Amino acid sequence: MKSRCMGDRAAADDNPMKLMSIAMKPLCAPPFPLDYIEEMTALMGGDGRMR
């Protein structure tokens, strides 16, 4: 069975700042610490550099 995400469009009275704050929450609180990205990349066989 295929599932499909359905949502309503933004209404004229929706607060754009509130909608953006809701959309940004996953980016502000990732499921892993961002400080360890270089270390995790190196452990997975990459060079570990972000620059």
Stockholm file with secondary structure:
# STOCKHOLM 1.0

chainA/1-51         MKSRCMGDRAAADDNPMKLMSIAMKPLCAPPFPLDYIEEMTALMGGDGRMR
#=GR chainA/1-51 SS CCCCCCCCCCCTTSCHHHHHHHHHHHHHSCSSCGGGHHHHHHHTTSCCCCC
#=GC SS_cons        CCCCCCCCCCCTTSCHHHHHHHHHHHHHSCSSCGGGHHHHHHHTTSCCCCC
//
